[in-house]
Amino acid sequence: MASKLTKETFLNLEEVLISKSRIRILKVLAIGGPLDISEIKKRTGLNYRSIVKALDALKQMRIVGEVHPNRSRNFRIKTENLQASAVMELIMTLDDLRPDSRQDISI
């Protein structure tokens, strides 16, 4: 039986991007995922508690999922979820548009 689409089915973009911690975690997962918490900590500079809180929220929104290779907990962006893929593309695109990462685009 197909599930009924409702307004609640779709992610609220503000909810996903509400914190810098979530954005930083999504960036490192987009570039180098799947990663475990210690690697996320190393790459983002965030503390353990902030990472766990952000990952819990992102997992609840079905943006991030857990994989368990060799009994470790790794996290990845759920690219099979179209909304998660769109969020990942948005973050990567916006990051590419930062003035310090822009290539010369003389007209």
C-alpha positions in Angstrom: 0.0 0.0 0.0 1.4 3.4 -1.0 1.8 5.9 1.7 -0.2 9.2 1.5 1.9 12.3 0.8 1.2 15.0 3.3 2.7 18.4 4.1 4.6 16.7 6.9 6.2 14.2 4.4 8.4 16.9 3.0 11.4 18.2 4.9 11.4 21.8 6.2 14.7 23.2 4.8 15.0 25.6 7.8 14.8 22.6 10.1 17.6 20.8 8.3 19.9 23.8 8.1 19.0 25.4 11.5 22.5 24.9 13.0 26.0 25.4 11.9 26.8 22.0 13.4 24.4 20.2 11.1 25.7 22.0 8.1 29.3 21.2 9.0 28.5 17.6 9.5 26.6 17.4 6.2 29.6 19.0 4.4 32.1 16.5 5.7 29.8 13.5 5.0 29.1 14.8 1.5 32.8 15.1 0.8 34.2 12.1 2.7 31.4 9.9 4.1 30.7 7.4 5.5 32.5 8.6 8.6 32.5 7.6 12.3 32.0 10.1 15.1 35.7 10.5 15.8 36.5 11.3 12.2 33.6 13.8 12.1 35.0 15.4 15.2 38.4 15.7 13.7 37.2 17.2 10.4 34.6 19.6 11.9 36.2 20.6 15.2 32.9 20.0 16.9 32.6 18.4 20.3 31.2 14.9 20.8 27.9 16.1 22.3 27.2 18.5 19.5 27.9 15.9 16.9 25.6 13.3 18.5 22.8 15.8 18.9 23.1 16.9 15.3 23.4 13.4 14.0 20.3 12.3 16.0 18.3 15.2 14.4 19.5 14.4 10.9 18.8 10.7 11.4 15.3 11.5 12.6 14.8 13.6 9.4 16.1 10.6 7.3 18.9 12.8 5.9 21.6 10.7 7.5 21.8 7.0 8.1 24.0 4.7 10.0 26.1 1.9 8.5 28.0 -0.7 10.5 31.0 -2.0 8.7 33.3 -4.0 11.0 31.1 -3.2 14.0 31.8 0.5 14.0 29.1 3.1 13.7 29.6 5.2 10.5 27.3 7.8 9.2 26.4 8.8 5.7 24.0 11.0 3.8 21.1 8.9 2.6 21.5 9.7 -1.1 18.7 7.2 -2.0 16.4 9.8 -0.3 15.7 12.5 -2.9 15.3 15.2 -0.3 18.6 14.2 1.3 20.3 14.3 -2.1 18.8 17.7 -2.8 20.1 19.1 0.6 23.6 17.6 -0.1 23.6 19.3 -3.6 22.5 22.6 -2.1 25.2 22.6 0.5 27.9 21.6 -2.0 26.7 24.2 -4.5 26.6 27.0 -1.9 30.0 26.0 -0.6 31.4 26.2 -4.2 30.0 29.7 -4.5 31.9 31.2 -1.6 34.1 34.1 -2.7 37.2 32.4 -1.5 36.5 29.2 -3.5 35.3 30.9 -6.7 37.3 30.6 -9.8 37.9 33.7 -12.0 34.6 34.3 -13.8 35.5 37.4 -15.9 33.0 38.3 -18.5 
